[in-house]
Amino acid sequence: MSKGIKVNNGHVNEVATQIETAKSYFRHVPLVPQDSKTTISANSKSKEAYGYAQQGIELLGQTLDGDVHNIRSLNLSFSQFDEMMDVLIEHAIYVVSLLKMISEYIL
């Protein structure tokens, strides 16, 4: 690995999986049929508020899906960066040793 960015792929994927697992709790849960039977007029407002809350919870779950995607995407990008830096360092070491040999030969 390079001396720059070092990614712990296993840990990053573990965290992403934990977020995915938590996301399963953020889903729309409809009211049961018994909640629709009422004679209390205030109950309609509470059902409306419940619906808004459920929409917010569902939206939060969708946001977490996007976050998991971004985490995994960044993990891949940083891993690729690490690999490119390793190759760059190998080439730089080779070029430096080659220039050293050339300078010794010329002098």
Summary of the structure (lengths in Angstrom):
residues: 107
radius of gyration: 27.8
end to end distance: 35.5
largest distance: 101.5
contacts: 235
relative contact order: 0.17
helix: 79%
strand: 0%
